[in-house]
Amino acid sequence: MTPVDAASPLHVRLQQYEGPLDLLLDLIRRQQIDIYDIPIAQITAQYLDYMRQAEALNIDLGGEFVLLAATLIQIKSRMLLPAEPVLPGETLEDPRAELVERLLEHEKFKNAAQMLHQKQMIEENVWSHPQIGVFLEDGGEPGLAVTLFDLVRTFEQILDRAKNRPQYKVAGEAITVAQQIRYLKNILLSQDGPVVLQELFERQEGRGPLVALFLAVLELVRMQAILLRQKAAFGEIIVKKHKMFDVIFSSEEPILAVDEGYV
């Protein structure tokens, strides 16, 4: 194993992370570093040290870890270059700005999910791997359990793609979580079978409706109104009605309660 630098917060027993942003956030938070002023050379060295240790232990981190490593090295190189002159009234772009935005976004939704979990809004057996009988489709084919991190990862991918789409902002009231619950309810009632979650996310116009839909999905899972499945690991997330769907929505009370909870 590659020796760990004395300043590195990593332990000899290599900790596992759900993704590269989780690793980067852990390095930053455990050292109480200001996320808006990341010492990029130090963090890059620690990140690469983690990757070397993982390689020595034959741990396959995947391409996303390598991609972020390249991004860190690129940012480090840009910060070593002399600053370009700027015109009066202009501000110099910080090479770390986009990375900071991604980290804050990742942390926000991860914390939101953890908060819901801590409030017992997500039952333990939903995000683990209960007996396979729970996941049997109508035709008898089992599906794979969708973990909380599968859902967060999918949501982040949609957010990344949304940044490249033209935005047309129209003045109006913000979309609420309760409105998105009604939206999902109506979609499932109008469909003969399951729907693809990614497609529902893609239909949203703007970041606000996307966030509200993400929270609506968590709420519907908590209420046991919907089931989330994958036909293969890392595959599309499928949304289908839970056997309790009709019972849950026999009145408006569950939706009204959600509305009050997000006031």
N, C-alpha and C positions, 0 to 999 in steps of 0.2 A: 504494500500500500504506500502511496506517496505520502511523505510526512506532512502533517498539517502545520501551517505557519502559526507562530505563537499568537499573532493578532487575529487569527481566523476563529470564528465562532463555531465552526463545525466540530463534531465529536468524532472519536475514532470509529464508533458504530455509526455507519452512514444512515442518516435519516432519509426516509422516502417522502417524496413530494408528488402531488397530483399533477403538477405542471411546472414549467420554468418560472412563471410569474409567482407561484407559491414559494418557490425557492428564493427568488429575489426579494420578495416581501419579507420572508423570514430573516434573511441576512440583514435587511435594513431595520426591521422592527426590533430584533433581538439586540442590536447594537445601538438602539435609540438614535438612529441617524435621521436627520431632517430629510423627508422624502422629496422636498422641493430643492434640496441642495445636496444631491447624492455625490459622495466622493467616488467618481466613476472608476478611477484607477484601482482603488482599494476593493470596491465591490466586484469589479471585473476579475481581479486576481482571485478573490474568494470563490466566485462562481466557477471559474475555470478549475480551481483546486477541487471543488466538489465533483466536477465532471471527470477529472483524472482519477479520483478515488473510486467513482462509480465504474469507470472502465477497468480499474485494477481488480474490482470485485465482480467483473463480468455482468454488471447491471446495464441493461439496455435502456437508455433514457429516451430514445426516440429523436426524430428530426427536429421537433419543436424546441428542444433544449439546445441543439446545435445552432438553430436559427437565432435564438436569443443571444447565444454566445457571440455570434458574428455581429449582431446588432450592438452589443456592448463594446466590442472591439472597435467597431466603426465610430461609435460615439466618442470613445476614448481618443481615437486618432484625430477626430475633428476638434476636440478640445485642446489637443496639443499644438494645433496649427495656430499661427498668428491670427488674431481677430480681424475680420474684414472691416474696412472703414464704413461708417454709416452716415447717412445724411442727417442734418439737424432735424430733430423731432421724431426720428425713427429710433427704434430699439433693436438691439442685436438679438437675434434668435438664439435661444439656448438649445444646444444639440440634445439635451436631456428632456426637453419639454414633452415630446410625444411619448417617451417611455414613462415619464411621471404620470401622464394622463391615463395610460393603459394600466399602470399599477393601482392608481386610485380607483379607477372604474372596477377593476378586478376585486379589490379589497371591499368596495362598497357592496357589491352583490354577494360576495362571499359572507360578509358580516350580516347582511339582510337575511340570508338563508340560515345562518347560525342562530340569529335572534329568534326566528320563527321556530327553530328546533328547540331552543332553550325554553320557549314558552309552551312547549308540548303541542305545537301546532302541526308538527309532522311526526306521525307515529313511527317508532323505531323500526317496525317490521316493513314499512314501505321502502326504506332506503337500504335495507340489508337484503339478505337472500332467504326469504321464508320458504316453506315447503313448495315444491314445484307445482303442486296441485293448485295453488293460488293463481298461478300464471297460465293455466291451460286456456287456450283459445276455444271457440265454439267447435272447431273441427278437431280438437284434441292436440294441436301442435303447441308446445310450450314456447313462451317468449322469455327474453332475458330481462332481469330486473334492471331498472334505470336508477343509478345512484344520483345523489344530489350533485356530485361533481360532474356527472354526465350532462345534467341539465344546465349547470352553470357554464360548462365548456361550450355547449351548443349556443347558449345565449350570447356568450362573448364573441363567438364566430359571426353571429348575425350582426352584432354591434359593429364589428370590424368592417363587414361588408357594407353596412348602412352608411359608414363614413364616406364611402366613395359614390354614394347615390346623390343626385341633386335633391336639395331640400326645398320644398315649397311651403312656407309657413303661412298659415291662415289663422287670423285672430279668432279666439273662441275659448270656451271653457276647457280646462284640462280634463283628460280622460281619467276616470277613476278606476280603482281595482274592481269595484262592484260592477261597473259598466262592462269591463272586460270579462268578468264572470258570466254576465248575461250573454255577451258575444259568444263565448265558448259554448255555453249551454245551447244557444240557438244553432250554432254550427253543428254540434253533435246530434241535435234533434232533426236537423235537415239532411243528415248523411245516413246512408244505409249501413256504413261500416266505420272503421277507425279513420282518423285524419292524421296527416304528418305535421308534427309540431313546427318544424322548420318553416313549412309553407305558411302557417298561421303567423309566425314571427315576420316573415318576409312581407306580408300584406300590410303591416303597420307603417304608418307614415309619421316618422319622427321618433325621437328617443323616449319621450314621455309615454306614448302608447305602448312602446316596447317594454318599458319597465313595468307598467301597470299589468300587461299581459303576463309577464314573467311571475309577478306576485300572485296574479289570479290563478295561474297553474298550480303554484304551491298551495294556495288556499283550497282549491278543488281536490287536490291530493289529500290534504289534511281532512277534509270533510268526507273523504271516501266517495266522491262523486265521479272521479275519473281514475283510470289506470294508465300508467306510462310503461311502454314496452319497447324493446329493441329486438329485431329479428336476428341480429348479429352484433358482436361486440363492436363498439364505436360506430354502429350503424344509425340510420334514421330513428328518431324517437317518435313512436306512434302513440296517439291519444285515443282512448276508447272509453265508452261509458262503463262505469262500475255497476255491479248488480244493484247497488243502492241508489243509482242515479235518479230514478223516478221518485223514490221515497224522499231523497234529500230536497228535490225541487218541487215537492208537492205543495209548498208554500214559499212565500218570498222572505220568510224570517231569516234563513241562513245568509242570504245576500244582504239584507238590511243590517244584520249583525256585522258583516264584513265592512260595510260602508261606515258604520260607527267606529270600528276599530282603526280605520285609517284617517279619521278626521284630524 
